[in-house]
Amino acid sequence: MRIGWIGLGDMGQVIVPRLLEAGHEVCGWNRTSGKSAPLEALGMTTGATPAEAARDTDVVFSIVTDAAAVKAVALGDDGIVAGLAPDSVYLDMSTIDPDVSRAVAAAFSAAGKTMLDAPLSGSPITVAAGTASLMVGGDEAAYRRIEPVLYDIGSKVSYIGPSGTAAQMKVAVNLTLIVEMVAFCESVALAEKGGVDRAVAVDAMLKSVVASPVMGYRGPFILDMPDKPLADVTLQQKDMVLALEVARRQGSPAPLGAVANELLNACRGMGIDHRDFVTVFDVYRMMAGGA
């Protein structure tokens, strides 16, 4: 397929090569041009604007930081909607408020064009391994038309339902992810305080019934924090605050999410919010009297 790709950050850097390797043509765009060079070396072309990257494509993807960025690249001057052909499909993979996603989809529909919400669950590690999952909301016929290319990105693809439902599902998934990893940090801190070696505790947790894929690749960060986080505290807290706002609006209780958010706040208070959010472990260690 001819693919437009908007947003060449950490995820774009690992997804675009997979698409090129699968034989697709990719035209990319990023707000800062420097990130396109490594992908151009692999065969990606670049557009001067999102509209240009979207022109003459079968499908266009965006994966950007937040709702404001989605609206800017999709609906702004020289945005995707201006370049997208009526028979092409736009998929936004960003983690944003489902109401915003529905509003952007409605604007595309009013222009006679199709947008799907298609957030990705995973990290650069899982994308590179081919194990990331995608969730899709919106017109099912449009989804079926471009479904094959989604399997070139990740091995698990789910159609969730009408517009905005995949964005809603991603908010719920990220709520679980954050709470789960905060609980993991709490458990390892508890074990260590009781005399269990930290490395032994991490290993035992990862071999136990509570282990999960995200624990498997993120849990060891407690022992060796990476210089470059997969998602620092600030980025992960953006997703948690979004989940809490959606929950508040819906009248859906999220007490575990609220508590996890306070642990992320503590990371910010301690000045360690630049680290991967598994640094919550250091908050627990300090609260338990650690150095």
C-alpha positions in Angstrom: 0.0 0.0 0.0 0.9 3.7 -0.3 1.1 4.9 3.3 1.3 8.4 4.8 2.9 8.5 8.3 2.5 11.5 10.5 4.7 11.6 13.6 8.2 10.1 13.6 8.9 9.9 17.3 9.9 6.8 19.2 7.0 4.7 17.9 7.3 6.0 14.3 11.0 5.1 14.3 10.2 1.4 14.8 6.9 1.1 13.0 7.9 2.7 9.7 10.8 0.3 9.1 8.3 -2.6 9.6 6.1 -1.1 6.9 9.0 -0.6 4.5 10.2 -4.1 5.1 6.7 -5.4 4.3 7.0 -3.7 0.9 4.8 -0.7 1.4 5.7 2.8 0.2 5.8 5.3 3.0 5.7 9.1 2.9 6.4 10.6 6.3 6.1 13.9 8.0 7.3 15.2 11.4 7.1 18.5 13.1 10.9 18.5 13.5 12.6 17.4 10.3 15.7 15.8 11.9 13.9 12.6 12.8 13.2 11.7 9.2 16.8 11.1 8.2 17.3 7.5 9.5 14.0 6.5 7.9 14.8 8.2 4.6 17.9 6.1 4.5 15.6 3.0 4.6 13.5 4.3 1.7 10.9 6.5 3.3 10.1 9.7 1.4 8.9 12.9 3.2 6.2 15.5 2.7 6.5 19.2 3.5 3.2 19.1 5.3 0.8 16.5 6.7 -1.5 17.2 3.7 1.4 16.4 1.3 2.3 13.2 3.1 -1.4 12.2 2.9 -1.8 12.9 -0.8 -1.9 9.9 -3.2 -2.1 7.3 -0.4 -4.2 4.3 0.4 -4.0 4.9 4.2 -2.6 7.5 6.5 -1.5 7.0 10.1 -0.8 9.5 12.8 0.8 8.9 16.2 1.5 12.1 18.1 1.6 13.3 21.7 -1.8 14.5 22.6 -5.3 15.7 21.5 -4.0 19.1 20.5 -1.4 17.6 18.3 -3.9 15.3 16.7 -6.2 18.2 15.9 -3.3 20.2 14.5 -2.0 17.5 12.1 -5.5 16.3 11.1 -7.5 19.4 10.8 -5.1 22.3 10.8 -3.9 24.3 7.8 -2.3 21.8 5.5 -3.6 19.0 7.7 -4.3 15.4 6.7 -8.0 16.2 5.8 -6.8 18.5 3.1 -4.7 15.9 1.4 -6.6 12.7 2.0 -8.4 11.2 -1.0 -12.1 10.3 -0.4 -11.3 6.6 -1.0 -8.3 6.6 1.4 -8.6 6.0 5.2 -7.0 8.0 8.1 -6.2 6.1 11.3 -5.1 8.0 14.4 -3.0 5.8 16.7 -2.5 8.4 19.5 -3.7 8.0 23.0 -6.4 10.8 23.3 -9.8 11.5 24.8 -12.4 9.4 23.0 -14.7 12.5 22.7 -11.9 14.3 20.9 -11.4 11.3 18.6 -15.1 11.2 17.8 -15.1 15.0 17.0 -12.1 14.7 14.6 -13.8 11.7 12.9 -17.0 13.8 12.5 -15.0 16.6 10.9 -13.6 14.1 8.4 -17.0 12.6 7.7 -18.3 16.1 7.1 -15.6 16.5 4.5 -16.6 13.2 2.9 -13.6 11.4 4.2 -13.0 8.5 6.7 -11.1 8.5 10.0 -10.7 5.6 12.4 -9.3 5.6 15.9 -6.6 2.9 16.0 -4.5 3.2 19.1 -1.6 0.9 19.6 -0.9 -1.0 22.9 2.7 -1.7 23.3 6.1 0.0 23.3 9.0 0.3 20.9 10.2 -3.0 22.3 7.0 -4.9 21.6 6.6 -3.2 18.1 10.2 -4.3 17.2 9.3 -7.9 18.4 6.1 -7.9 16.3 3.9 -8.4 19.4 2.2 -5.1 19.7 -1.6 -5.0 19.5 -3.9 -2.5 17.7 -7.5 -1.6 18.5 -9.7 0.0 15.9 -12.9 2.0 16.2 -15.1 3.5 13.4 -16.5 2.4 10.1 -16.1 -1.4 10.0 -16.1 -1.6 6.2 -13.2 0.9 6.0 -11.4 -1.1 8.7 -11.8 -4.4 6.8 -10.4 -2.7 3.7 -7.1 -1.7 5.3 -6.9 -4.5 7.9 -4.0 -6.4 6.3 -1.6 -3.5 6.7 -2.3 -3.4 10.4 -0.9 -6.9 10.8 2.4 -5.6 9.4 2.5 -3.3 12.5 1.4 -5.7 15.2 0.4 -9.4 15.5 -2.9 -8.7 17.4 -5.6 -6.5 15.9 -9.1 -6.1 17.3 -12.1 -4.2 15.9 -13.7 -2.6 19.0 -16.8 -0.9 17.6 -18.1 2.6 16.5 -16.0 5.7 16.4 -14.2 6.5 19.7 -14.6 3.0 21.2 -11.0 2.0 20.5 -9.7 5.3 22.0 -11.9 4.5 25.0 -10.4 1.0 25.2 -6.9 2.4 25.0 -7.6 4.7 28.0 -8.8 1.6 29.9 -5.8 -0.5 28.9 -3.3 2.2 30.0 -5.1 2.6 33.3 -4.5 -1.1 34.0 -0.9 -0.9 32.8 0.0 2.0 35.1 -1.8 0.5 38.2 -0.2 -2.9 37.5 3.3 -1.5 37.4 2.8 0.6 40.4 1.5 -2.5 42.3 4.6 -4.4 41.1 6.9 -1.7 42.5 5.0 -1.8 45.8 5.3 -5.6 46.0 9.1 -5.6 45.3 9.6 -2.8 47.8 7.6 -4.8 50.4 9.7 -8.0 49.7 13.0 -6.1 49.9 12.0 -4.4 53.2 11.4 -7.8 54.6 14.9 -9.1 53.8 14.5 -10.4 50.2 17.2 -9.4 47.8 15.8 -7.0 45.2 17.0 -9.0 42.2 15.6 -12.2 43.7 12.2 -10.5 44.4 12.0 -9.2 40.8 12.9 -12.7 39.4 10.3 -14.4 41.7 7.6 -11.9 40.7 8.3 -12.4 37.0 8.1 -16.2 37.5 4.8 -16.0 39.5 1.2 -16.1 38.5 1.0 -12.3 38.5 3.5 -11.9 35.7 2.4 -10.2 32.5 4.0 -9.1 29.3 4.5 -5.5 30.5 6.1 -6.7 33.7 8.4 -8.9 31.7 10.1 -6.1 29.9 9.6 -3.3 32.3 10.0 -4.9 35.7 13.7 -5.3 35.4 14.0 -1.5 35.2 13.9 -1.6 39.0 17.3 -3.2 38.8 18.8 -1.3 35.9 17.0 1.9 35.0 17.5 2.7 31.3 19.0 6.1 30.4 16.2 6.6 27.9 12.8 5.7 29.3 10.2 3.9 27.4 7.7 6.4 28.9 8.8 8.9 31.6 6.6 9.8 34.5 5.3 12.9 32.8 4.2 11.1 29.7 2.7 8.2 31.6 0.9 10.6 34.0 -0.7 12.3 31.0 -2.4 9.0 30.2 -3.4 8.5 33.8 -4.9 12.0 34.1 -6.8 11.3 30.9 -8.2 8.1 32.3 -9.2 9.9 35.5 -10.9 12.6 33.5 -12.8 10.2 31.3 -13.8 8.3 34.5 -15.0 11.5 36.2 -17.1 12.5 33.2 -18.7 9.1 32.9 -19.3 8.7 36.7 -17.1 5.6 36.6 -15.1 5.0 39.8 -11.3 4.6 39.3 -9.9 4.6 42.9 -6.8 2.5 42.0 -6.0 4.9 39.2 -6.3 7.9 41.6 -3.9 6.3 44.0 -1.4 5.3 41.3 -1.6 9.0 40.1 -0.5 10.2 43.5 2.6 7.9 43.3 3.4 9.5 40.0 2.9 12.9 41.6 5.4 11.8 44.3 8.0 11.1 41.6 7.6 14.6 40.3 8.0 16.0 43.8 11.2 14.0 44.2 12.6 15.3 40.9 12.8 11.9 39.3 10.0 12.3 36.8 12.5 12.3 33.9 13.0 8.5 34.5 10.8 5.7 33.2 7.7 5.6 35.4 8.8 2.4 37.1 10.9 4.8 39.2 7.8 4.7 41.4 9.8 2.0 43.1 12.1 4.6 44.5 9.2 6.4 46.0 8.2 3.3 47.9 11.8 2.6 49.0 12.1 6.2 50.3 8.8 6.0 52.2 9.9 2.7 53.8 13.0 4.4 55.1 15.5 3.5 52.3 18.4 5.8 51.4 
